[in-house]
Amino acid sequence: MSIEKSQVEKALAEVIDLHMETDLVTAGSVKLVEVDGGKVSVTLLLGYPAAGYFDTLKQAVKDKISGFDGVEEVNVSVSSKIKSHAVQQNLKPLEGIKNIIAIASGKGGVGKSTTAVNLALALKAEGATVGILDADIYGPSIPRMLGCSGQPDSTDGKSLEPMMGHGIQSMSIGYLVEEDTPMIWRGPMVTQALEQLLNDTRWKDIDYMIVDLPPGTGDTQLTLAQKIPVSGAVIITTPQDIALLDARKGLKMFEKVEVPVLGVVENMSIHICTECGHAEHIFGEGGGSRMAEEHNVDFLGSLPLDIRIREQADAGNPTVAAMEDSQISAIYREIARKTAAKLATKAKDHSAAFPSIVIQNN
């Protein structure tokens, strides 16, 4: 007695994608089911990068199907295809960039830039093509964190080639001025510089552009919301009450400008003593998850207060690149998968499918 295709499809509807938080059928991830006697083949296509999750998902499917009578062999193929998602109503995605994700915090000192660069590296490790835009004009830190120096090339005298560090495309005002030169600019100059850095760089087939925003809810954030097509935002906070207070303002700002908040990341959540192993919640406990719950957004994960994260970022070799197989890197990659999966649940961008209407006077 051989298994029926309908039995396999029903079984797949009971396998949960842990990052999409729904079953494979509802998520639209099942692309092909073939039954040939006792041999079953399943092809899955995820809408987010998840190289580190493929084997786990394959095993879950095999375990679900192999127990049926008549099943002799189960082959599971898993891959990802990343699509462009909807942005603010009056904007269209930029050429060469499928999705822009803003990384924001209400205040400084919460490790936002360090988290942004490690999140970018984690998305790359999961199989995506990634870029990072340093939107902090007054305090650019991405060049140092990616270990990049020098100035970007310009082949046509009008546009810039992105700088490459650890396989990540990047652009920052820090590449165009000396590291110790202060940017003494008023708001309009800052917002114009931000637009030029994004629009005048020759980005190459980017799945996710990470935008590292400065702290606060000022000119740069407003420009991002009004003129730059953003698919979603991630809020970085620490468990400390003061940080949470400002993080809430950042979250509400994105809600007001209709940019979906993909979730909250709690940084510096726990410190484990390297000498004795004692764990201590230096900045408080559980603030990020409570904030996410209050505002009905996802809690994407919590990161430890670990001296290596700071040292490696300062040295231009961030943790996800420096310690690929570490527990800390695994946390960053899990946060990256959850972030991308949350974005995958949002509406797709269909603007490319519609013709552009041009009116000419002959």
N, C-alpha and C positions, 0 to 999 in steps of 0.2 A: 504494500500500500504506500503510494507516494504522496507527498505533501501537496496541498493545493496552494496556488499563488495567493488566493484570498486569505488563507491562514497566515501566510508570511506577512501580508499587509496589515492584518489585524494585530499581529504580534509587534510589528514596528510602531503601531499606534500606542503601544504600552512602554516603549523605550523613551526615557526622558533625556533631552539635551540639557545638561546641567546649567549651561550658560544662557540659552534661550528661555529656560524654565518652562518648557512645554515639550510635548512629544514630537517625534521626528516627522510624523505625517502632518500634524497641525502646523509645524514650522515650515513645511514645504521643502524639507531636506531630502525626501526620498525621490530619486530621479528614475530609478529603474529597479525592477524586481524580476528575476528570471528563475524559473524552476525547470530543471532538466533531470527527470527521474528523482534520484536522491540528492542531486546537487543543486544548491541554492546560491544564487549570486545577487547581491544587493549593492547598488551604487548610491552613495549619499553625496550631496553637494551642499556645503554649509555657506551661509551668506556672510561669514566673518572668518578671519584668519585664526586657526586653532591647531597648528602643527603639533603642539604639545598635548593635545587632547584627542588626536586621531586614534591612537592605539587603545585608549580607554573606551572610546565610543565603539570601535570595531569589536572589542571584547564583549561589551554590553549587548551588542546585536547578535553576536555569535552565541552567547550564553542563552539568549532569549529563544533563538531558533533551533539550536542543535538538539534541544530536548524533545522536539516533535518526533513522532513515529515516522519512519521512512526517510529521515534526513541523514545522509551519509557524509556530506561535505558542505561547509558554509564559507563562501568567499565574500568579503566585504571590502569595498573600495570607498575611501573618504577623501574628498578634496574641498577646496574653498574657491568661491568666486565672489569678489567684492564689487558691489554696485554703488553707484552714486545715489545719495539720499536727498530728500527734499530739504530746501533751505528757506530763508525768509521769503515771503510771498512776492516781493518786488525784485528779487535777485535770482540769478542763475549761477550754477556751479562754474568755477573758473576752468579754463582749458588746461588740461594736464593734471588737474587735481580732482579726484572723485569726491572726497569728503574732508571738511575742515572741522577739527575738534578744538575748542578753546579750553585751555587749562587756566583756571582762575582761582583767586582767593580774595577774601575781603581785606586781609592785612598781610604785611610782609613778615618774613621770619618763620613761615610755616613749612618751608622746604618745597615750595611750589615748583621752582625751576628744576631742582634735583629730581622731583617726581616726574615732571614733564619729559625730561631727557631720558630717564629710565623707562617711562611708559612708551616713548617712541622706539627705543631699542627693543622693548618687549614685543611690540607689534611687529617689528621686523623679524624678530626671532620666531614669531608665530607664522611668518610667511608673507607679510604684507610689504609693499614698497612704501617707504615713509619719508616725510620731510618734516622739518621743524622750523618755524618762523619765530624769531626772538622779537616779540612785540614790546619788550621793555627797553625803550629808547634811552631812558636816563640811566638804567643800570643793566646793560646787556651782560649776560653770563653764559649764554649757550656756547660761544666760541671756545672759552676755556674748558667748559664741561665736556665738549666733544673733542678736545685736543687739537682744534684747528687754529691755524695762524696764517698770516698773509692776507692779501686782498683777492677778491674774486675776479676771474677773467671776464672780459667783455669782447666778444668776437665781432660785434657790429657797432660798438660804441654807444648803444642805446640800452641794451639789456645786459644782465649779469648772469653768469653761470653759477649755480649753487655750489657752495663749498661742501666737501664730502668728509665725514668723520664717522668711523665705525659703520660704514654702509648707509648712513643717514644723510640725505640732502638737507642743507641748512642755509639760512640767510639771517644776518644780524647787522645792525648798525655798528656793532663791535668789529666787524671786518673792514669797515670803511674809515675808522678813526683809530688813533692810538688808544691803548687800553686805559691809560690814566688821563685821557682828555674828557673833561666834563661836558655834557650836552646841555648848554644853557639856552634852551629853546622854550618859546611859549607853546601853548596847546595846538594852535593851527599848524605850526611847523612839524610838531610831533606826529599829528594825524596824517599829514601829507607824506612824511617819511615812511610811516607804516604802510600806507597804500602803495607807495613806490617799491618798497622792499618786497611786497607780495606780488604786485602786478608786473614789475619789470625784471623779475627773475625767471629764467627759463627752466621751470620745474619739469621733471621728466616722469610722466605716467605714475603719479603718486596716488596711492589708495587712501592714505590718511595723512593729512597735514595737521601736525600738532602746533597750535599757536600758544606760546608761553606769554601770557598777559602780565603786565605789571599789577601790583596789588591795588585794590580799590575799585571804585565805580565811576571813573572820570572820563576824560576825552577819548582815551585809547579804547576803552570798553564801548563807548557810544559809537565810535567809528566802526568798530568791529561789528556791532549789532546792526548798524544802518547801511553800511557800504560793502561789507565782506560777507560772502555767502557761507554761513556757518551751519553745519548739520547738527551740532550738539555741543554741550559744555560739560566739563567735569569740575567739581568744586573740591579744592584741597583745603583741609583744616587740620588743626591739632585738637585734642580733647579739651583743651583749656577753654574756660567760659568766655574769655575775651576774644579768642580766635573764632569761636563758634558764633559769637554775636556778629562779628564782621562777615563771616562766611555766609550767614543767613542773608545779609544785604546783597552779597554777590549773587546768591541763588535767586532772590526775588527780582534782581535786575534782569537776569536772563528770562525769567518768566514774563516780565513786563514787555520785553522786546520780542517775545515769541520764539526764543531759541530754546529747544528742549534741553533740560538738564538730564544728562545720562546717568548721573549718580554722584556720590560723595566718597572721597578717599580720606581716611583718617591717618595722618602722618604722625610719627613720634608717639605712637600709642602706648608702647611699653619699652622699658629699658631692662636688659638682662645683664647683670654684672659679669664682666669677662673673668673676674678673679674667683667669685664664689657661686655664680649662677643664680643669685637672687633676682627675682623679677619684681619690678616696681613701676607703677603707673605715675610717672613724675608729673605729667600735665593733666591728670584726671583720667577718668575711665568711661568709655562708652558714649562720649559726647557726639561723635560722628554718626553712629548708628541711630541715636535718638533724634538727631537733626534730620536725617534721611527719612525716618519714620514720620516725624511731624509734618514734613513737606511732601510726603508721598512720592519720594524718589528712591532709587536703588542705593543701597550701601555697597560699594564696590570692593571694599577691603580695607584692612589696616596694616600699616607698616611700622616696624620697630624703630626705636631710637638707637642707632648703631653707628659707632664711630667710623666704621669702614665705608658706609654710604657717603659720609661727608668727605673722607680722605680721598676716595676714588673719584668723586665728582670734581674735587679741586685739582686732582692730578690729570684730568682729561681722559679718564678711563672709567666711566660709570659702572656701577655694580653689575648690571645685567650683562655688560661686555666683559668686565674683569672677573666675575665669578659666575659663569654661565650655569653651573650645576648646583649653586648654593640655594638654601632655603629662601633667602631674601629675593633672589632672582625668580624663584618659583612663585613668590607672592606677587611680584610685579607682573609676571606673565599671566597669572590668574586674573589680576585686575584688568590687564589689557584685553584678555578674551571677553571678560564680562562687559567692558566698555564697548567693544566692537559688536558684541552680540546684542546689546541694548540698542545700539544704532541700527542694527540689521532689522529690528522690529519696527522701525519708523518707516514712513511712506517713502517709496522710491522716487527718484527724480525722473520724470518722463519728458523733460523739455527737448531732449535731443531727438525724440521720436516725432516731434511736430515741426512742420516746415516754417521757416521764417518768412514773414510777409514784408516785402519791400515795395514801397510806393515811389514811382519815378515819374517825373514830368518829361514827356517826349516832345 
